[in-house]
Amino acid sequence: MNATSQANRGSRPRMAVGVTGVLLLAACASTPPAPTANLQAAQQAIAAAERGEAARYAPGELSAAHTKLALADSAVTEKRMVVAEHFADQSRAEAELASAKTSAAKANAVNDEMKRSNGTLVDEMKRGSGDKP
Amino acid sequence: MNTTNHSNVIVRRTLIATAVASILLAAACATAPVKPDGAAEARVKLTQLQSDPNLASRAAVAIKDADAAVRTAEQPELNKELAAHRVYLADRKVDTAKALAETRLAEDQRAGLTAQRDSARLDARTHEADTAKIQAESARTEGAEQKLAADQARIQASAAQLAAASSEQQAKELQRQLDVLQAKPTDRGLVLTLGDVLFTTGRADLKPGASGNLDKLVAFLNKYPDRSVAIQGYTDSVGTEDYNQRLSERRADSVKSYLTGQGIGSTRLSALGKGRSDPVADNDSATGRQQNRRVEVIISNPPAALR
């Protein structure tokens, strides 16, 4: 009897917490949406980044995007849909950052090359005029 | 007692749990004063981006997105996982906006670089053209100089030719003059023989008609002032040697006097009597003797030999 009451004493607060959790979820969030759209968006963002050579210009971000997508997939299989949605969104954000960094790096590389070639042109001209007897 | 106590405990505990749950519930929905960790850092980065004059206007949409994400992240959230998630998204969106703005900036600068490159190329081409022009001008100048030099050389050559022609002409003229004088080139010089027709027999003074021949000599000597003359008188073998010697001297002197009287400097003239020496013909015949009676005017060759 004593043992039973001990057990009862332990399970009741746990029940209360569980109820609280349900209330909590019900209070703030509506039913978690299926993260399918978020997962697809993440996949598309990663594909776009890879097309843009992000592997070369932003390998860290691209790799993080892949990792987050894998975590999202795992969460889906674990039925942790909210977490899955978060990972999917993070994956997409990483992939978009990878794309943006890649464009910036490419644009700057083009400019640097132009600056270099302009400098060479000007230098050559100066040298050319300097050498003239 | 035990049961009552037990149920009391249960009721009390349930009440506590419910209260806690209510508090949690309230806390979950109500605003709490603390911002999630990391939200401030995201805000700082965003503010830097927004206050960068080169970047702020260049990715307006992405920056607005990032701003919204940061504001969401800044909302107090008791759900740590959600709060961290929002901060994560905000951070990445700020970085993304910054990278996009940098891309646009680079693209905008490219127009300037292209203009710079075009200008540099134009300069280079202009410079090349200028250089080519200068070289062409220099070549032209050189050409002109060469032409000038050639012209000068040609002029000099013509001058030399002219001089040569002139000296040739002078030589011809001299020859003509000598021909007029009927002077003969000999080893001693040009010898002009004045026959005895100039003089009355036995006398030293010149016949009035003789001056014509001597005047030609005067003209010649005036024309060639660097020449001097030796006047030598000769006789035939008729008469004594003394007589002939004196006669030849007087006749030579007579010619010299005439020449000085015509303005020829006496320093250029020497007179010498040679008597009956050096006959040019046989004294046995009248014709021979007449040839021997003569005055020879020997015109010295100029310093630079004429012949």
Contacts between the chains, C-beta under 8 A, distances in Angstrom:
chain1	res1	chain2	res2	distance
A	5	B	6	5.5
A	8	B	10	7.3
A	9	B	9	7.2
A	9	B	10	7.3
A	9	B	13	7.4
A	12	B	10	6.3
A	12	B	13	6.4
A	12	B	14	6.5
A	12	B	17	7.6
A	13	B	13	6.2
A	13	B	17	5.4
A	16	B	14	6.6
A	16	B	17	3.3
A	16	B	18	6.8
A	16	B	20	7.8
A	16	B	21	6.4
A	17	B	17	7.2
A	17	B	21	7.8
A	19	B	21	6.7
A	20	B	17	7.5
A	20	B	20	7.2
A	20	B	21	3.6
A	20	B	24	5.7
A	20	B	25	7.2
A	23	B	21	6.3
A	23	B	25	5.6
A	24	B	24	6.3
A	24	B	25	6.4
A	24	B	28	5.3
A	27	B	25	5.5
A	27	B	28	5.7
A	27	B	29	5.6
A	28	B	28	5.3
A	28	B	29	5.8
A	83	B	81	7.2
A	86	B	81	7.3
A	86	B	82	7.6
A	86	B	85	4.4
A	89	B	85	7.4
A	89	B	89	6.2
A	90	B	85	6.8
A	90	B	88	5.5
A	90	B	89	6.6
A	90	B	92	7.5
A	93	B	88	7.3
A	93	B	89	5.2
A	93	B	92	3.9
A	93	B	93	6.3
A	93	B	96	7.3
A	94	B	92	6.1
A	96	B	92	7.4
A	96	B	96	5.3
A	97	B	92	4.9
A	97	B	95	5.3
A	97	B	96	4.5
A	97	B	99	6.8
A	100	B	62	7.8
A	100	B	95	7.6
A	100	B	96	4.5
A	100	B	97	7.9
A	100	B	99	3.6
A	100	B	100	4.9
A	100	B	103	6.9
A	101	B	95	7.7
A	101	B	99	4.7
A	103	B	99	7.1
A	103	B	100	7.2
A	103	B	103	4.3
A	104	B	99	4.4
A	104	B	100	7.4
A	104	B	102	4.3
A	104	B	103	4.5
A	104	B	106	6.8
A	107	B	102	7.5
A	107	B	103	4.8
A	107	B	106	3.5
A	107	B	107	5.7
A	107	B	110	7.6
A	108	B	102	7.3
A	108	B	106	5.1
A	110	B	106	7.3
A	110	B	110	6.7
A	111	B	106	5.1
A	111	B	109	5.8
A	111	B	110	5.9
A	111	B	113	6.1
A	114	B	110	6.8
A	114	B	113	4.3
A	114	B	114	7.3
A	114	B	116	8.0
A	114	B	117	6.2
A	115	B	113	6.4
A	117	B	117	6.9
A	118	B	113	6.5
A	118	B	116	5.2
A	118	B	117	5.0
A	118	B	120	5.4
A	121	B	117	6.9
A	121	B	120	4.3
A	121	B	121	6.5
A	121	B	124	6.0
A	122	B	120	5.3
A	122	B	123	7.8
A	124	B	124	7.2
A	125	B	120	7.2
A	125	B	123	6.1
A	125	B	124	4.9
A	125	B	127	5.5
A	128	B	124	8.0
A	128	B	127	6.8
A	128	B	131	7.5
A	129	B	127	6.4
A	129	B	131	7.7
A	132	B	131	6.5
